[in-house]
Amino acid sequence: MNAVDLFLLGRTLMKIGEEAMPTEGIGPQTTSVRTVLIVVSDVRGHPETSVSEIVARTGLPQSAVSAAVARLREAGAVVTEPDARDRRRTVIRHAPQISERVAAARSAPVEDALAVALGGADAGAVAEVTALLEALAARLGPDALARFKP
């Protein structure tokens, strides 16, 4: 595997994750699932952050980050409040309680999306790939991204 292969695999895994996310009952959205997941991942790696800091780290447009933060706030995944030290800055952090929407997203099964990505593979092949992904995730947790960017 080389760097290009790894990057393309990451994009494929991201798309599989998007497809596995439950979307029932959330209505039409102006922000993609991918953008929301990138923002929530950034917030996880950088608690007590702001929209402008997320923009700087992710390269996403400010409007997309703002929309994603609004969607995450609505879902109960993050809370926002004015920074006590700089009232012009809004601090974004994970919500202290896990909302029903966040719990549903975190518990969404991936097997159906993996089966589609694997070309309709049988349950054994899907289980094998799932186990490999779980092993990879155990070694490369959410904090791994924070190691690359200050």
Beta strands, then each sheet from edge to edge (+ up, - down):
strand 1: 78-82
strand 2: 90-94
sheet 1: 1+ 2-
end
